[in-house]
């Protein structure tokens, strides 16, 4: 379907998605600390309180557990709440609400009650965010049954996945990488959906499959462009959602290339990269030409100092090295 | 006003203040019948628990704590929400959910209220707006959220949270009271203070002994009453629920009561030695059913014949619930995915179109955000 599009930044696309959802359905509710102030959570909620008023745009006490529970209760009465956390790290106060209530509500009611609650979790990176402002816990939440997890890399996906989540019937956690908020992208003006469990092949290639998520997608694409000039043709796959995960698209790509590299903006051990590699090995492991390689953060908390940050976050050169390792080894 | 707490109840011995002067006899009989039905239901489940060994889930019996559910059963409407702790059977029945489906749920059958996925401590009956859970302070916060939803939708219903005093050990309880007070939400907090968190008494867990005073500092109306006087419990909850319905904000009602049974299961846990025998004896002499029954017999509202009728009616319902549970089939395994996620999204289908563009210009300068 053709649609008129304008260039929007990632944060503008989220804002547009929220405005459209709230215009379309009166049950959509926005909750979060400071959502009704001018800066609007990095501009993603700016202008909403003027449009929809304080009964639909709710600043909340500094009580994330109660906020998530309030969203659950409101959803039981028919609302569709969207929560936002300036940093995912604060959201951890609500782990009981998410784990013991939100994720298993449908299950334990025997499908008689469901909770369309959307949680936007923003993850910081760079400028000394340090260990309490930078954790991207997409793997933790994807481990939990009953919750969908999205990790949009582009403005287009940020809006489409947000709308799909708000008007879906299940709880969703959307991991938003702050470092992507100023990236622009053509975004259709109409309200559209991006489906869960549908990966996007960002660049076709024949030599190595590079699966990348979140802020690692643009790095992967830049590395792929560079490697192309060096004679390695990389296929870049962005899963877009981790729960559910589109294993078919990834396996199809690996069947073509025979080589796999996974770029995961999480810690190395027990992470999303491990899950993706295992999923591929289980299905097409005997077709691999070389051992899979993962690009991750080290098993360490995030340092503040820029000198250490430079080592902590994988660079474009690290991506090139990892792909070369998969490409040249037998 | 004299302070009521566990010490004062123990010091007072047999309670003598239950009065039916301002209660019509139909209501009094309704409360009595509900409590008899609930007591006999719990006793029957407890008696059957071990011999048949077919109830394979933790069951927390509420024998001795019948008054709160009885009062709520007479006060709540279909559209009101009730969130219960794990000692859930009374609250479940208070929302008019069917006893047979509760028994089938405890038996893990496909006809159970939740198809055998929840059991006794997590049972719900969404079509009657009844929910429960074992991690109970969380349910108090969810009730506050339901109150928020009702307020935002301008609906004249209330959300009631039933919990034990142990839930007030948790931080989220106070976050919830704060938010309910802040927004004047239509919420009623019903705290059944039965003194113990499993074995551990409130005095060992909490600094200060007046929950009521603490809650009041949040601007939430609060009251402590003797929780086995069902007439007083009804009167107090009636005011609180009416206030919530009329936009007069939340209330906190602390009911000083006592669990006769063990923390869980049909067997006594008194060999642990956590509560004195005289305390148990005093509370048994203050049985909520007996207190009402003697008042009803005194006024002539209840006769020996009517008492037998009420008991027989309850026993017939219980026998039929056992029959239903035992003869129902166990659940079939369908799909794990379908148990946890929806297979359809009608709202998304209605509002959204499929567009899929993969292109993305990665050669943009990544702007390093300075500061926050």
Interface residues (C-beta under 8 A of the other chain):
Chain A: X1 X3 X5 X24 X25 X29 X55 X56 X61 X63 X65 X66 X69 X70 X71 X72 X73 X74 X75 X76 X77 X78 X79 X96 X97 X100 X101 X106 X107 X108 X109 X110 X111 X112 X113 X114 X116 X124 X126 X127 X145 X146 X148 X153 X154 X156 X160 X163 X164 X167 X168 X169 X170 X178 X179 X181 X182 X183 X184 X185 X186 X188 X190 X191 X192 X193 X194 X195 X198 X200 X201 X202 X217 X218 X219 X220 X221 X222 X225
Chain B: X81 X112 X113 X114 X115 X117 X118 X122 X124 X126 X127 X131 X133 X135 X138 X139 X141 X142 X143 X144 X145 X146 X147 X148 X149 X150 X152 X153 X155 X159 X171 X172 X175 X176 X178 X179 X182 X336 X338 X339 X340 X341 X342 X344 X345 X347 X348 X350 X351 X352 X353 X354 X355 X356 X357 X358 X359 X360 X361 X362 X363 X364 X366 X367 X368 X369 X370 X371
